[in-house]
Every structure is written in structure tokens, then in C-alpha cells.
Amino acid sequence: MTDISQNKPQSRIAAFWDSDLAYAFRHSPIAMVSFLTVFLLVFSALCAPLIAPFNPYDPASLDLMNGFTPPMTSNDFTGAEFMLGTDDQGRDVLSTILYGMRISLFVGFSAVMFAMILGISLGLIAGYIGGWTETIIMRIADVQLTFPSILVAMLIFGIAKGVTPIEYRDQMAIWVLIIAIGLSDWVQFARVVRGATLVEKNREYVLAAQLIGRSSPVIMLRHILPNVLSPVLVIATISLALAIIAEATLSFLGVGAPPTQPSLGTLIRIGQGFLFSGEWWILFFPSCTLLALALSVNLLGDWLRDALNPKLR
Amino acid sequence: MLNYILKRVAQSGIVLLVVGLVAFSMFRFVGDPIDNMLGQERTVADIERLRSDLGLDLPFPVQYYKFLEGAVQGNFGVSYRQGRAVSEIIAERAPATLELAAVSGFLAISMGIILGVFTAIRRDGWASHLIMTVSLIGVSLPTFLIGILLIYVFSVDLGWLPSFGRGDVVDLGFWSTGFLTQSGLLALILPSITLGLYQMTLIMRLVRSEMLEVLRQDYIRFARARGLSERVVNFRHALKNTLVPVITVTGLQLGSIIAFAIITESVFQWPGLGLLFINAIQFVDIPVMAAYLMLISVMFVLINLIVDLLYVFVDPRLREGGI
């Protein structure tokens, strides 16, 4: 499973280009297109303050007279033009999407990072130490797996909302969202890492490390961890797509990102209100962005799983 | 085997106790019930009286026991927001969710199996490729976007179907049903498709891969060699043997249908339990949240238990082996 070519002294980029993974990538149009889409979306979200024509959070840039301007037409009152139109408050839809995507991606990435760190640590501990610790951790994982993760995330969000004082709720919402989605998603990581650790801990290199007297945390982090990471990468990519969808769903339901910091889901929630009155662009463009993001991350994850799985090759 | 059943039942019981503890802790520690029930003008005596009335001065395990006792009898306290008994609100909302879930579940299972068998038998046909591609997009699409898309096409654009609510319902005393009126049935169409679509794709993909696996085996080749017709081979021999894993996954999916109903109900403003739960989260209505949690856990645990036991009855190998 580990890639031997990476250990050669030649430059790392060249080694990566020659690896099986890069070869599979160069021969899969789906992977290349979805990677390009993800890259473009992430790039434009990161550079939103530079690219976006307006800052949608700056009250000075808003003009209520610009409200409901259709895409690519000039406003009846002010004559201003907006590429993707404006919403009811005269905010440029393109700018709100760029800024909204920032929040969606930030929550998605952070939640997956959180789930990954939590899941990997608990999985390593359960696999390496075993005994009662293992039983307790894996039992909790089993119980949590009985419930769909979106339900767990909602519940954690609800409890956290009840605990935070009312004046901090909007500020805290993003962080609560990250923790809720992260906590609902750690189980996958823990299970895979535990399984791999159980195999690795009986290998000779672990025995050697134990014999020279290295401590358990060092063995877990420095020796076992690098060898159990490759399946984690696949789960992380698929989790990212799920986390982005989970965030959008929670925000759409009104239990996620607040209207003061709208994510793509919040924008779709706002846009749904104009479905019947004919202002389709307020709903349509955020939905397309979310779809493109979720679909391309998903396809990338599917491809990665197939490429890293030697059984399917 | 009896041993196995007892073990599974005991495990389920422990899970429910743990969930009960979570629900109870929510009651006890999230927000102060006294704060929620008494207004601004209150005296220390009022607080003390309410505290002992509610039993909040008792030791923790005693309170937990009392909570469980109440929960078993269906008593979850009073909703902070609506000021009515939670059990009453839930009884009123449950039929809407259960009817929606039943229709979507039926849709998902029947269409999932039919399409799965079809795509497995006609493996390389253009229709199969089309169905597989669409299903991949279907899995990536968030449920609420599917709902909005359906509303846009069938309610806004074509104007054929209602976009929200249950239509007219007939009250049967303990149960209000939408099955008996035309508007009730029309209102069911879009939400049940939205809710069932994801489960349908999952079941379809599972049936397809299981079916492909089974069709490769020797006994199928022998059945063909014996000159049995394609229909008998496919349905009597192949499909029957794919059903074991399908039952497991389908059973577990039925639970998620009830949970995912939260999203669908919110899109279509369907007056069921999911909408109740979402509103409870928005307004931090703890008793409703706790009751919903308990209710849905009981459902999940029961479904899991039934699926596990069913598995033993369906697969003779497990029965003989005496796990």
C-alpha cells in the first residue's frame, strides 16, 4: 500500500508525478474536471474580498433601490448592472455567493479536520491500547452510528444553542456548527484507524520501537500513524462533501449559519422565499454553486477511493 | 440462539438508557427550567415551591428514575413554547410523519428493487447507464435541493401539485389521515418522492451489485443449463438470494427515513414531527427536543433489533450455527 517511489532521493514533485496515483489522475477526465472545479471554487472563495464586486456585509455598499435587479440587466431606478442580479436588499448575488462559499468551505474543512483529529486519536488509542478503553470508545461509536449524523449534528446544535447566552448565539453559531458536524462524523475515522492500527501494532517495526523503550504516545504518533493514513485520506474527501452538504442542510433549515453570516445554505433558504414571486436568480445561483461544489468533491472522493484501492485496479 | 436474542435485547435496553440519560441531562442542565416557567416577577418562595413541585431538589439518580418513569408512561412535561403537554403535541403530529414515511418507504423499496434488478439484468444497456448516472447525481444532491426543484417544476411552473401542507385531512378520532381526500393524496406526492429518492438510489445500487454478484455464481449457470426461462432464473433463483443484505440495509434505511423527514417536512411545511423538532431547536424548546430524541431512539433501536432478529430467520446458516 505504501508508495516506494516516494522514498527515492529524486525530487518529490517528480516522484509524485511518477506515482500510481498521479498516473491514474492523468488518465481520468472525471477526476481532472472535478479537481479543477474544486480548485476554482476554493480559490475564488479564498480570494472573495479581491474578486467580489461588492462587500455584501458593508452596509455602505448597499442601496435598497437596487433590490431585485435581474441578472445582466440594468436597474430601473439606479441603472446599475449586476452579473447575477441582486436580492431583496440590493445585495449583489455574485458577491454573497463568493462570501457564502467562504463560510461553507470554512465550516466544511474545519468540521472534517475536527472529526479527523478526534477520530484518528480515539481510533489509535482504541486500537493500540485495547482492553476497556477500546470497548468504551467503540461502543460509543456503535451507538452513535445507529443515528444518522445529520440528526446528531442537529441535536448538538440545539443543545449548544441552549447553553450559550442569547447575546452570543449568532457569533457562536459558526463554531457550534463546526463542532456539531465534526462530532457527528468522527466515527468513520475512528473505525478505520482502529482497524488499521490493530494490524500495524503486531508488525516488527512496532515491536522494535517498543524494545528500544519508546513511549506509547510516540509509537502511536510517529510510527503507526503514518502507516494508517492512506484510507483516512479517502474518508476525509468523502466526509468533506458530506460536511458541506450537512452545513448547507442545517443552515437551510435555519439551525446553522445566521443571516448575518450567510453560508450557501442560508442563501438558499433566503432564495426559497422568492420562488413563487419570480425572482428565480436569488435561489438559482447559490443552489448551482452548492451543487457544483458537492458534486465535484464527491466525484473526487469516489475516484480517490477507486485509485487507492488495489483490489479494484 | 435464545442467548443471542437475549443479548441483543439487553444491548438495546442499555442504548435506550444512555439516550434517556442524554435527554434527561438536557432537561436538567440546558437552561434553567425554573427560569423558563416563571416570569420576571417571582419571589424566592415561588422558586423554592416550584423546585420542590418539579422534584428538582431530589438527588440526581432519583430524578433520572422519575424522568424515565414519566417517559415510559408518555409523560414528557410541558412544551416551553406552546404551553401544552408534549405528549399531546406529539400525538397530534405523528400521523403526518408516519404517513409520509410509509409512502416514501414503499416507494423507495419497490422502485429501488425494480430498478436495481433492471440495471443488473440489462447491465450494458443505455437505459441502465442513464439510470446509474442519474442516481450518482441524485446521491450528491442535498435533499432540500431536490424538494425545491420539484416544487419549482410541478408547483410553480406547471401548477399541478400543491407545494406545502397536507391538504384536507380526515380526522378519525385518534388519527388524522390524508389518504382519504384527493387534496391529501396530491399533497403527498412531492414530499414522498423527495424523501424516498435518496433511499431509493441506495437500495437500487445495493440490489444491483448484489444481483451482479449472484448472477456470476455457478448455480445460476446450472439453472440456465437446465433450460429454465430467464424470468425464473432472474426472479426465483437470483433475486431471492440477494434479499438478505437488502433486508438489513432497507430496515436500517427505514429509520433514517423518519429522521430525514425533518428536512423534507421543512421544505414542504409538512405539519409532522420533523417540523416540530426543527422549530423546537430554533426556539430552544427543550422538553420537545428531549421527547423527540427519546421517541426516535426507541424507533431506531426497535428497527435495529427487528432487523437483526429477522436476519437470523431469513438466513438459515445463522440459525443452524447457533450464534
HADDOCK unambig.tbl for C-alpha pairs under 7 A between the chains (distance, minus, plus):
assign (segid A and resid 143 and name CA) (segid B and resid 15 and name CA) 6.80 0.50 0.50
assign (segid A and resid 148 and name CA) (segid B and resid 256 and name CA) 6.32 0.50 0.50
assign (segid A and resid 151 and name CA) (segid B and resid 259 and name CA) 6.67 0.50 0.50
assign (segid A and resid 158 and name CA) (segid B and resid 281 and name CA) 4.98 0.50 0.50
assign (segid A and resid 158 and name CA) (segid B and resid 284 and name CA) 6.59 0.50 0.50
assign (segid A and resid 159 and name CA) (segid B and resid 30 and name CA) 6.78 0.50 0.50
assign (segid A and resid 162 and name CA) (segid B and resid 30 and name CA) 5.68 0.50 0.50
assign (segid A and resid 162 and name CA) (segid B and resid 31 and name CA) 6.06 0.50 0.50
assign (segid A and resid 162 and name CA) (segid B and resid 284 and name CA) 5.75 0.50 0.50
assign (segid A and resid 163 and name CA) (segid B and resid 30 and name CA) 5.58 0.50 0.50
assign (segid A and resid 163 and name CA) (segid B and resid 31 and name CA) 6.37 0.50 0.50
assign (segid A and resid 245 and name CA) (segid B and resid 142 and name CA) 6.20 0.50 0.50
assign (segid A and resid 253 and name CA) (segid B and resid 266 and name CA) 6.79 0.50 0.50
assign (segid A and resid 255 and name CA) (segid B and resid 282 and name CA) 6.29 0.50 0.50
assign (segid A and resid 276 and name CA) (segid B and resid 156 and name CA) 6.34 0.50 0.50
assign (segid A and resid 291 and name CA) (segid B and resid 141 and name CA) 6.49 0.50 0.50
assign (segid A and resid 294 and name CA) (segid B and resid 140 and name CA) 6.40 0.50 0.50
assign (segid A and resid 295 and name CA) (segid B and resid 140 and name CA) 5.49 0.50 0.50
assign (segid A and resid 298 and name CA) (segid B and resid 140 and name CA) 6.88 0.50 0.50
